């Protein structure tokens, strides 16, 4: 595939930001702020740093090897007894999980449109809004143009950034409490699952597949690694800033006023009497942009991951590639139009993401220490950072399991 020479070092990492700032993030961050105020912001700070560390490895793997994480896993596993369980894990966790996520993405974007237009087309048998969003996502992906998809996602990330940051400004959070929550780790009673959900909604395992594959398409020479890294250091912090803004907005609007919410939709409706219509419109725009951007990246990541582990070409115009992402969109649309509330499904999916993260991280570290990468493989301090992220992810996952089963 022809190398794309961008004028700016932005692109694949923006896809990652677009992927993790979806309705699931909006819901999880909103509930975290409403229930615990600013006290869990440290978990987001860790998640942002962990995401930068792991996504840099994923991008470096893609640029140097010319292949995605899925292909590298397949090539690294020579023994069938190891290969097939690993491939089954990837297929089950990434593809099936993303199909469930897609339902939440389409429902979230539809909720944003409902808030903006005042028209509920998601009730009854019509369910038109999810179908409209699904059609937009399918049309962009069917174009087979990496540049078009990338530019659409960059625009959506910019749009949601402005929307959520404006909502943040309107609600006037307590900046002292905000920085205290970022820099002073605390774990209030009952918050363990919320912490793992915040990590799971930011350090998303399927993003490692998406980033490595898309970086291999955009930058095809190791000499271009500085551009790939600038992309990461620009886009991931912007995504993290949006998540922090959502938690802080919810903390200012609800925790400070001792109000409770059950969803992002409740948050948007409750903002109106407190802060006026502007806050509702900003939330509506943010939800729509978050939903449709993730509705693009979830099926795209599934197609990259499944094509990679099955040894198929990750070609945007290939029939089997289009079949995979189209299947994810269709399943998601069916879920979104059945009146199934996506909130609890997304919540547990975020927790599952956090539990899956250590497994995918092990695969990534294994691939990054392959001699096939030459002097671009991980050095000792990169491995140390990766192992530190792995250890914390395992500890958080263990704590969440213990809390779920009532052992703590």
C-alpha positions in Angstrom: 0.0 0.0 0.0 1.2 3.5 -0.8 2.7 5.4 2.1 0.7 8.4 3.1 2.9 11.5 3.8 0.9 13.8 6.1 1.8 17.4 6.7 1.1 16.9 10.4 2.0 14.1 12.7 -1.5 13.1 13.5 -3.5 10.1 12.5 -3.5 6.6 14.0 -3.3 7.8 17.6 -6.3 10.0 16.9 -8.1 6.8 16.1 -7.1 5.5 19.5 -8.5 8.6 21.2 -11.7 8.4 19.1 -12.0 4.7 20.1 -11.7 5.2 23.9 -13.8 8.4 24.1 -17.0 6.6 23.3 -20.4 6.4 25.1 -18.9 3.9 27.5 -16.3 6.5 28.6 -19.0 9.1 28.9 -21.2 6.8 31.0 -18.3 5.5 33.2 -16.7 8.9 33.7 -20.1 10.5 34.4 -21.0 7.9 37.0 -17.5 8.1 38.6 -17.8 11.9 39.0 -21.4 11.8 40.3 -20.7 9.0 42.8 -17.1 9.8 44.0 -16.5 13.4 43.0 -12.9 14.1 42.0 -11.3 11.4 44.1 -10.8 8.9 41.2 -9.2 11.2 38.7 -5.8 9.6 39.7 -7.0 6.4 38.0 -7.5 8.3 34.7 -4.0 9.9 35.0 -2.5 6.4 35.4 -4.6 5.1 32.5 -3.4 8.0 30.2 0.2 7.3 31.1 -0.3 3.5 30.7 -2.0 4.1 27.3 0.9 6.2 26.0 3.4 3.6 27.1 1.6 0.7 25.5 0.4 2.5 22.4 4.0 3.6 21.7 5.0 0.0 21.7 2.1 -0.9 19.4 2.9 1.8 17.0 6.6 0.9 17.0 5.7 -2.7 16.3 3.6 -1.8 13.4 6.0 0.7 11.8 9.1 -1.5 12.2 7.5 -4.9 11.4 5.1 -3.6 8.8 2.3 -5.7 10.4 -0.2 -5.3 13.2 -0.2 -7.0 16.6 -2.5 -9.7 15.3 -0.1 -10.7 12.6 2.8 -10.6 15.0 1.0 -12.8 17.5 0.3 -15.3 14.8 4.0 -15.3 13.6 5.3 -15.6 17.2 3.2 -18.6 18.1 4.8 -21.6 16.3 3.2 -24.3 18.4 -0.4 -25.2 17.5 -1.1 -26.0 21.2 -0.3 -22.3 22.0 -1.5 -20.7 18.8 -5.1 -21.8 18.7 -6.0 -20.9 22.3 -4.3 -17.5 21.8 -6.2 -16.9 18.6 -9.5 -18.0 20.2 -8.9 -15.5 23.0 -8.2 -12.7 20.6 -11.3 -13.5 18.4 -13.6 -14.0 21.4 -12.4 -11.0 23.4 -11.9 -8.5 20.6 -14.5 -9.3 18.0 -17.4 -10.5 20.1 -16.7 -7.8 22.7 -16.6 -5.1 20.0 -20.0 -6.3 18.6 -21.5 -5.6 22.1 -19.7 -2.3 22.3 -21.0 -1.3 18.9 -24.6 -1.5 20.2 -23.7 1.0 22.9 -21.8 3.2 20.5 -24.8 3.5 18.2 -27.2 4.0 21.1 -25.0 6.7 22.5 -24.7 8.6 19.3 -28.5 8.3 18.9 -29.0 9.7 22.4 -26.8 12.7 21.3 -29.0 13.2 18.3 -32.1 13.0 20.4 -30.8 15.7 22.8 -29.9 18.0 19.8 -33.1 17.6 17.8 -35.6 16.9 20.6 -36.9 14.0 18.4 -37.0 10.5 19.8 -36.6 8.1 16.9 -35.2 5.3 19.1 -38.6 4.3 20.7 -40.9 1.6 19.4 -40.2 -0.4 16.3 -38.9 2.4 14.2 -35.5 2.9 15.9 -34.3 5.2 13.1 -31.5 7.0 14.8 -29.3 3.9 15.4 -29.9 2.9 11.8 -28.9 6.4 10.6 -25.7 6.4 12.6 -24.9 2.8 11.5 -25.4 3.8 7.8 -23.0 6.8 8.2 -20.3 4.6 9.8 -20.8 1.9 7.2 -20.5 4.4 4.3 -17.3 5.9 5.6 -15.7 2.4 6.1 -17.0 1.2 2.8 -15.1 4.0 1.0 -12.0 2.0 1.7 -10.1 5.3 2.0 -7.7 5.4 5.0 -7.2 9.1 4.6 -11.0 9.8 4.6 -11.6 7.7 7.7 -8.6 9.3 9.5 -9.8 12.8 8.7 -13.3 12.1 9.8 -12.0 10.8 13.1 -9.8 13.8 13.6 -12.7 16.1 13.0 -14.9 14.1 15.4 -12.2 14.1 18.1 -11.9 17.9 17.7 -15.7 18.3 17.9 -16.1 16.2 21.1 -13.1 18.0 22.6 -14.7 21.4 22.2 -18.2 20.1 23.3 -17.0 18.4 26.5 -14.5 21.2 27.4 -17.3 23.8 27.0 -19.5 21.7 29.3 -16.6 21.6 31.7 -16.3 25.4 31.7 -20.0 26.0 32.0 -20.2 23.8 35.2 -17.2 25.5 36.8 -15.5 22.6 38.6 -13.4 23.0 41.8 -9.9 23.2 40.3 -8.3 22.6 43.7 -10.2 19.4 44.3 -9.6 18.4 40.6 -5.8 18.6 41.0 -6.0 16.9 44.4 -7.9 14.0 42.8 -5.3 13.7 40.1 -2.3 13.7 42.3 -3.5 11.9 45.5 -4.6 8.3 44.9 -7.5 7.3 47.2 -9.9 4.3 46.9 -13.3 5.1 48.6 -15.4 2.3 49.8 -17.1 0.5 46.9 -15.1 2.2 44.2 -12.9 -0.7 43.1 -15.1 -1.6 40.1 -15.3 2.0 39.1 -11.5 2.3 39.1 -11.1 -0.8 36.9 -13.8 0.5 34.6 -12.0 3.9 34.2 -8.8 2.1 33.3 -10.7 -0.3 31.0 -12.4 2.5 29.2 -9.0 4.3 28.5 -6.4 1.5 28.0 -8.6 -0.5 25.6 -7.0 -3.8 24.5 -8.4 -3.7 21.0 -6.7 -0.3 20.5 -3.4 -2.0 20.5 -4.5 -4.0 17.4 -6.0 -0.9 15.8 -3.0 1.3 16.4 -0.3 -1.2 15.3 -2.1 -2.0 12.1 -3.0 1.6 11.2 0.5 2.8 12.0 2.0 0.1 9.7 -0.2 1.5 6.9 0.7 5.2 7.5 4.4 5.0 8.3 6.3 2.2 6.5 9.9 3.1 7.5 11.5 3.0 11.0 12.9 6.4 10.2 9.4 7.7 10.6 9.0 6.6 14.2 9.5 10.2 15.5 6.3 11.1 13.6 4.4 8.2 15.0 5.5 9.2 18.6 4.5 12.8 18.1 1.1 11.6 17.0 0.8 9.6 20.3 2.0 12.4 22.5 -0.5 14.8 21.0 -3.6 12.6 20.6 -3.6 10.4 23.7 -3.4 13.3 26.2 -6.2 15.1 24.4 -8.4 12.0 24.8 -7.4 11.9 28.5 -8.2 15.5 28.9 -11.7 14.9 27.6 -12.2 12.0 30.1 -11.0 14.2 33.0 -13.3 17.0 31.9 -16.3 14.6 31.9 -15.5 13.3 35.4 -15.0 16.9 36.7 -18.2 18.1 35.0 -20.2 15.4 36.7 -18.5 16.0 40.0 -19.3 19.7 39.9 -22.9 19.3 38.7 -24.0 16.3 40.8 -21.6 15.2 43.5 -21.3 18.7 44.8 -25.1 19.1 44.8 -25.7 15.6 46.2 -27.6 14.6 43.1 -27.6 11.1 41.6 -27.7 10.0 38.0 -28.2 6.7 36.2 -26.8 7.4 32.8 -25.2 10.1 30.5 -28.7 10.9 29.3 -29.8 11.6 32.9 -26.7 13.8 33.2 -27.6 15.8 30.1 -31.2 16.3 31.2 -30.2 17.3 34.7 -27.8 19.9 33.4 -30.6 22.0 31.9 -32.2 23.4 35.1 -28.7 23.9 36.7 -26.8 25.4 33.8 -29.2 26.1 31.0 -29.7 24.8 27.4 -26.1 25.4 26.4 -24.9 22.6 28.6 -27.5 20.2 27.2 -26.5 21.0 23.6 -22.8 20.6 24.4 -23.5 17.3 26.0 -25.6 16.2 23.0 -22.8 17.2 20.5 -20.2 15.4 22.6 -22.3 12.2 22.9 -23.0 12.1 19.2 -19.3 12.7 18.3 -18.2 10.1 20.8 -20.8 7.5 19.7 -20.1 7.8 15.9 -16.3 7.9 16.3 -16.4 4.7 18.3 -18.9 3.2 15.9 -16.2 3.7 13.3 -13.2 2.4 15.3 -14.7 -0.6 17.0 -15.6 -2.5 13.8 -12.4 -1.3 12.1 -10.3 -2.7 15.1 -12.2 -6.0 14.9 -11.4 -6.3 11.2 -7.7 -5.5 11.7 -7.4 -7.9 14.7 -9.3 -10.8 13.1 -7.6 -10.4 9.7 -4.2 -10.4 11.4 -4.6 -13.5 13.6 -6.1 -15.4 10.7 -3.3 -14.4 8.3 -5.6 -12.5 6.0 -4.6 -9.2 4.3 -5.6 -6.1 6.4 -6.8 -4.3 3.2 -9.6 -1.8 3.7 -11.1 -2.8 0.3 -10.7 -6.6 0.7 -14.0 -8.5 0.8 -13.3 -10.4 4.0 -12.1 -7.2 5.7 -15.3 -5.5 4.8 -17.4 -8.6 5.8 -15.9 -8.5 9.3 -16.5 -4.8 10.1 -19.9 -4.9 8.4 -20.9 -7.8 10.6 -19.9 -5.9 13.7 -22.0 -2.9 12.6 -25.1 -5.0 11.8 -24.9 -6.9 15.1 -24.5 -3.5 16.9 -27.4 -2.0 15.1 -29.6 -5.0 16.0 -28.7 -4.6 19.7 -29.3 -0.8 19.6 -32.7 -1.2 18.0 -34.1 -3.8 20.4 -34.6 -1.4 23.2 -31.8 -3.0 25.3 -30.4 -0.5 27.7 -26.7 -0.4 26.9 -25.6 1.2 30.2 -25.1 -2.0 32.3 -23.7 -3.9 29.3 -21.1 -1.2 28.6 -20.2 -1.0 32.3 -19.4 -4.6 32.6 -17.6 -4.5 29.2 -15.3 -1.8 30.6 -14.6 -4.0 33.6 -13.9 -7.0 31.2 -11.6 -4.7 29.2 -9.6 -4.0 32.4 -9.3 -7.7 33.2 -8.3 -8.5 29.6 -5.7 -5.8 29.5 -3.0 -7.8 31.3 -3.3 -10.7 28.8 -3.0 -8.5 25.8 -0.1 -6.6 27.4 1.8 -9.9 27.9 1.3 -10.6 24.1 2.5 -7.1 23.3 5.6 -7.3 25.5 6.4 -10.7 24.0 6.2 -9.3 20.5 8.2 -6.2 21.4 11.1 -8.4 22.6 11.3 -10.4 19.4 14.8 -10.4 17.7 12.9 -9.7 14.4 12.7 -6.1 15.5 16.4 -5.7 15.7 17.6 -2.7 17.7 14.0 -1.3 17.6 12.8 -4.0 20.1 12.2 -2.9 23.7 15.2 -1.9 25.8 15.4 -2.5 29.6 13.6 0.7 30.6 10.8 0.2 28.1 10.3 -3.3 29.4 10.4 -2.0 33.0 7.6 0.5 32.2 5.6 -2.2 30.4 6.0 -4.6 33.3 5.0 -1.8 35.8 1.8 -1.2 33.8 1.2 -4.9 33.7 1.7 -5.3 37.4 -0.7 -2.4 38.3 -3.3 -3.7 35.8 -3.1 -7.2 37.4 -3.4 -5.6 40.9 -6.5 -3.5 39.8 -8.0 -6.5 38.1 -7.5 -8.7 41.2 -9.0 -6.0 43.4 -12.0 -5.7 41.2 -12.6 -9.5 41.2 -12.3 -9.6 44.9 -14.8 -6.8 45.3 -17.2 -8.4 42.8 -17.2 -11.7 44.7 -17.4 -10.0 48.1 -14.0 -11.0 49.3 -13.1 -7.4 50.2 
